[in-house]
Amino acid sequence: MTQSPTASIRPGRSARAGRLGATGLGFALPVSLFLLVAFDVPVLMMFGWALTSAKGMFAPFIEFFTRPVYLKVILNTLRIAAIATVACAVLGYVLAYWLRSLSGTARLVALTLVVLPFWVSILVRSYAWIVVLGNNGVVNRGLMDLGLASEPVAFLYNDLGVVIGTTNLLLPFLVLPLYAAMIRIDGRILQAAETLGASRWTIFRRVFFPLTVPALAAGMVLVFILTLGFYVTPAILGGGRVPMVANMLDMLINRLPRWELASAISIILLILTVLLHLLYVRLSRQAGN
């Protein structure tokens, strides 16, 4: 009995499919193609625009470093990112430590409240701060009703408003990994320090806090990285008066336009972000150990 040609082909196809499935290539290939088209190609185009300027290969980079206005925006972005990071670190550490002290239903409810902001749009949350901190907002009304202020306090459309909104948005990104690191600390270590006569403050200062420093540092780097690329919050709560990198790129692309200069600034920001990400990965590994 003769065998049909298609019957001899099928085992080969199934074998190849089995090899692809065994190596995971069949699952990774579609995602890799998507990342190549959606991310890698635009990044390469950005490098091309920055390095093929009509004024010269490195002209956009030279212009960026020689124009004080661009450096001022970068420094202002780094300053706001640093302030927001420190604010998140202080508030986040206290909140994570409080979460660790809870148990049962109370801890579950508290963690739900921490995660709940992720379900609300950043745009909505940013506009909500206008209702709270505006000249006729809840906070200013309360201050004037209590006699603590004779006129509305300028919380918005300045650096303070941007820092408040940014801290609110990014606080969960620091609290959750820091809380996870805190609950992994073996309680027997703290009990051993207590049996040796150490006070609660000494235990926290010399045992507990040093064990959480890697996770805290990793969370701070993550918050700093996310703040560098913020656009919506500075645009809304800054009112166009707080220059940051993302807003400057919007102006260079959509208003002027200066694509080659915007690409050069994006490359510099990308390199800085990659370096910070490497630091974050290293600190995360230390926190995991």
Contacts in CASP RR format, 6 or more apart in sequence:
PFRMAT RR
TARGET T0000
AUTHOR 0000-0000-0000
METHOD contacts of the structure
MODEL  1
MTQSPTASIRPGRSARAGRLGATGLGFALPVSLFLLVAFDVPVLMMFGWA
LTSAKGMFAPFIEFFTRPVYLKVILNTLRIAAIATVACAVLGYVLAYWLR
SLSGTARLVALTLVVLPFWVSILVRSYAWIVVLGNNGVVNRGLMDLGLAS
EPVAFLYNDLGVVIGTTNLLLPFLVLPLYAAMIRIDGRILQAAETLGASR
WTIFRRVFFPLTVPALAAGMVLVFILTLGFYVTPAILGGGRVPMVANMLD
MLINRLPRWELASAISIILLILTVLLHLLYVRLSRQAGN
20 26 0 8 1.000
21 27 0 8 1.000
43 270 0 8 1.000
46 263 0 8 1.000
46 266 0 8 1.000
46 267 0 8 1.000
47 263 0 8 1.000
47 267 0 8 1.000
48 263 0 8 1.000
49 259 0 8 1.000
49 260 0 8 1.000
49 263 0 8 1.000
50 60 0 8 1.000
50 61 0 8 1.000
50 260 0 8 1.000
50 263 0 8 1.000
50 264 0 8 1.000
50 266 0 8 1.000
50 267 0 8 1.000
51 57 0 8 1.000
51 58 0 8 1.000
52 260 0 8 1.000
53 59 0 8 1.000
53 60 0 8 1.000
53 260 0 8 1.000
59 260 0 8 1.000
60 260 0 8 1.000
60 261 0 8 1.000
60 263 0 8 1.000
60 264 0 8 1.000
61 264 0 8 1.000
61 268 0 8 1.000
63 70 0 8 1.000
63 261 0 8 1.000
63 264 0 8 1.000
64 70 0 8 1.000
64 71 0 8 1.000
64 261 0 8 1.000
64 264 0 8 1.000
64 265 0 8 1.000
64 268 0 8 1.000
65 71 0 8 1.000
70 248 0 8 1.000
70 265 0 8 1.000
72 243 0 8 1.000
73 243 0 8 1.000
73 244 0 8 1.000
73 245 0 8 1.000
73 248 0 8 1.000
74 245 0 8 1.000
74 268 0 8 1.000
76 242 0 8 1.000
76 243 0 8 1.000
76 244 0 8 1.000
77 227 0 8 1.000
77 228 0 8 1.000
77 243 0 8 1.000
77 244 0 8 1.000
77 245 0 8 1.000
78 228 0 8 1.000
80 159 0 8 1.000
80 162 0 8 1.000
80 163 0 8 1.000
80 166 0 8 1.000
80 227 0 8 1.000
80 234 0 8 1.000
80 242 0 8 1.000
80 244 0 8 1.000
81 224 0 8 1.000
81 227 0 8 1.000
81 228 0 8 1.000
82 224 0 8 1.000
83 159 0 8 1.000
83 163 0 8 1.000
84 163 0 8 1.000
84 166 0 8 1.000
84 167 0 8 1.000
84 170 0 8 1.000
84 223 0 8 1.000
84 227 0 8 1.000
85 220 0 8 1.000
85 223 0 8 1.000
85 224 0 8 1.000
85 227 0 8 1.000
86 220 0 8 1.000
87 163 0 8 1.000
87 167 0 8 1.000
88 167 0 8 1.000
88 170 0 8 1.000
88 171 0 8 1.000
88 173 0 8 1.000
88 174 0 8 1.000
88 220 0 8 1.000
88 223 0 8 1.000
89 174 0 8 1.000
89 216 0 8 1.000
89 219 0 8 1.000
89 220 0 8 1.000
89 223 0 8 1.000
91 167 0 8 1.000
91 171 0 8 1.000
92 171 0 8 1.000
92 174 0 8 1.000
92 175 0 8 1.000
92 178 0 8 1.000
93 178 0 8 1.000
93 212 0 8 1.000
93 216 0 8 1.000
95 114 0 8 1.000
95 171 0 8 1.000
95 175 0 8 1.000
96 174 0 8 1.000
96 175 0 8 1.000
96 178 0 8 1.000
96 179 0 8 1.000
96 182 0 8 1.000
97 182 0 8 1.000
98 110 0 8 1.000
99 107 0 8 1.000
99 110 0 8 1.000
99 111 0 8 1.000
99 114 0 8 1.000
99 175 0 8 1.000
99 179 0 8 1.000
99 182 0 8 1.000
100 179 0 8 1.000
100 182 0 8 1.000
100 183 0 8 1.000
102 110 0 8 1.000
111 179 0 8 1.000
114 172 0 8 1.000
114 175 0 8 1.000
114 176 0 8 1.000
115 172 0 8 1.000
115 176 0 8 1.000
117 125 0 8 1.000
117 168 0 8 1.000
117 169 0 8 1.000
117 172 0 8 1.000
118 172 0 8 1.000
122 169 0 8 1.000
122 232 0 8 1.000
122 233 0 8 1.000
123 232 0 8 1.000
123 236 0 8 1.000
125 165 0 8 1.000
125 168 0 8 1.000
125 169 0 8 1.000
126 165 0 8 1.000
126 169 0 8 1.000
126 232 0 8 1.000
126 233 0 8 1.000
126 236 0 8 1.000
126 237 0 8 1.000
127 236 0 8 1.000
129 156 0 8 1.000
129 161 0 8 1.000
129 164 0 8 1.000
129 165 0 8 1.000
129 168 0 8 1.000
129 237 0 8 1.000
130 156 0 8 1.000
130 236 0 8 1.000
130 237 0 8 1.000
131 137 0 8 1.000
131 138 0 8 1.000
132 138 0 8 1.000
132 139 0 8 1.000
133 139 0 8 1.000
133 140 0 8 1.000
133 155 0 8 1.000
133 156 0 8 1.000
133 161 0 8 1.000
133 164 0 8 1.000
134 140 0 8 1.000
134 152 0 8 1.000
134 155 0 8 1.000
134 156 0 8 1.000
135 152 0 8 1.000
136 152 0 8 1.000
139 153 0 8 1.000
139 155 0 8 1.000
140 149 0 8 1.000
140 152 0 8 1.000
140 153 0 8 1.000
140 155 0 8 1.000
142 148 0 8 1.000
143 149 0 8 1.000
143 153 0 8 1.000
144 150 0 8 1.000
144 151 0 8 1.000
144 152 0 8 1.000
154 160 0 8 1.000
155 161 0 8 1.000
155 164 0 8 1.000
156 237 0 8 1.000
156 238 0 8 1.000
156 239 0 8 1.000
157 237 0 8 1.000
157 238 0 8 1.000
157 239 0 8 1.000
157 240 0 8 1.000
157 241 0 8 1.000
157 242 0 8 1.000
158 238 0 8 1.000
158 241 0 8 1.000
158 242 0 8 1.000
159 242 0 8 1.000
161 237 0 8 1.000
161 238 0 8 1.000
162 233 0 8 1.000
162 234 0 8 1.000
162 237 0 8 1.000
162 238 0 8 1.000
162 242 0 8 1.000
162 244 0 8 1.000
164 237 0 8 1.000
165 233 0 8 1.000
165 237 0 8 1.000
166 227 0 8 1.000
166 230 0 8 1.000
166 233 0 8 1.000
169 233 0 8 1.000
170 223 0 8 1.000
170 226 0 8 1.000
170 227 0 8 1.000
173 219 0 8 1.000
173 222 0 8 1.000
173 223 0 8 1.000
173 226 0 8 1.000
174 216 0 8 1.000
174 219 0 8 1.000
174 220 0 8 1.000
174 222 0 8 1.000
174 223 0 8 1.000
177 215 0 8 1.000
177 218 0 8 1.000
177 219 0 8 1.000
177 222 0 8 1.000
177 284 0 8 1.000
177 287 0 8 1.000
178 212 0 8 1.000
178 215 0 8 1.000
178 216 0 8 1.000
178 219 0 8 1.000
180 215 0 8 1.000
181 211 0 8 1.000
181 212 0 8 1.000
181 214 0 8 1.000
181 215 0 8 1.000
181 287 0 8 1.000
181 288 0 8 1.000
182 212 0 8 1.000
182 215 0 8 1.000
184 288 0 8 1.000
185 208 0 8 1.000
185 211 0 8 1.000
185 212 0 8 1.000
189 207 0 8 1.000
189 211 0 8 1.000
190 203 0 8 1.000
190 207 0 8 1.000
190 208 0 8 1.000
193 202 0 8 1.000
193 203 0 8 1.000
193 206 0 8 1.000
193 207 0 8 1.000
194 200 0 8 1.000
194 203 0 8 1.000
198 206 0 8 1.000
198 207 0 8 1.000
214 283 0 8 1.000
214 284 0 8 1.000
214 286 0 8 1.000
214 287 0 8 1.000
214 288 0 8 1.000
215 283 0 8 1.000
215 284 0 8 1.000
215 287 0 8 1.000
215 288 0 8 1.000
217 283 0 8 1.000
218 280 0 8 1.000
218 283 0 8 1.000
218 284 0 8 1.000
218 286 0 8 1.000
218 287 0 8 1.000
219 280 0 8 1.000
219 283 0 8 1.000
221 276 0 8 1.000
221 279 0 8 1.000
221 280 0 8 1.000
221 283 0 8 1.000
222 280 0 8 1.000
224 276 0 8 1.000
225 273 0 8 1.000
225 276 0 8 1.000
225 277 0 8 1.000
225 280 0 8 1.000
228 245 0 8 1.000
228 269 0 8 1.000
228 272 0 8 1.000
228 273 0 8 1.000
229 244 0 8 1.000
229 245 0 8 1.000
229 246 0 8 1.000
229 269 0 8 1.000
230 244 0 8 1.000
230 246 0 8 1.000
231 244 0 8 1.000
231 246 0 8 1.000
231 247 0 8 1.000
231 250 0 8 1.000
234 240 0 8 1.000
234 242 0 8 1.000
234 244 0 8 1.000
234 246 0 8 1.000
234 247 0 8 1.000
235 247 0 8 1.000
240 247 0 8 1.000
245 265 0 8 1.000
245 269 0 8 1.000
248 265 0 8 1.000
249 262 0 8 1.000
249 265 0 8 1.000
249 266 0 8 1.000
252 258 0 8 1.000
252 259 0 8 1.000
252 261 0 8 1.000
252 262 0 8 1.000
252 265 0 8 1.000
253 259 0 8 1.000
253 262 0 8 1.000
END
